[in-house]
Amino acid sequence: MINKDMTIGQVLRLYPQTVPVFLDLGMHCLGCPSSTMESIEGAARTHGKDVDDLVKQLNKVIVEN
């Protein structure tokens, strides 16, 4: 399961099917160098997104796929 402390890089490596979630939310930081170090929580804050909602959406995708 994905949690808010994981980095974007970790999530993408483990669960590439989550890419559309990030893109649909306007979070185009997937290839950004900071994505390897930035947590899901930090990225959500930077992009003005609710971290709990983001984690919920990401986990829904990995369960369905």
Residue, then its C-alpha position, 0 to 999 in steps of 0.5 A: m500500500i502507498n502512504k504519504d511518506m513514500t517518495i513519488g519515485q518509489v510509487l512510480r517504480l513500484y506502481p507505474q499504473t499510478v501515473p494517470v492519477f498524478l497527471d489527472l491532478g495536474m501533478h506533472c512532476l513525475g520526471c522532475p529530479s526532486s520526485t526521487m526525494e519528495s514525499i507524496e505529502g510534500a508534492a501534494r502540499t506543493h500542488g495544493k492537493d489534499v494528501d489523504d485524498l491523493v493517497k486514497q486515489l493512488n491506492k485505489v488504482i493499485v488495488e484495481n490493477 
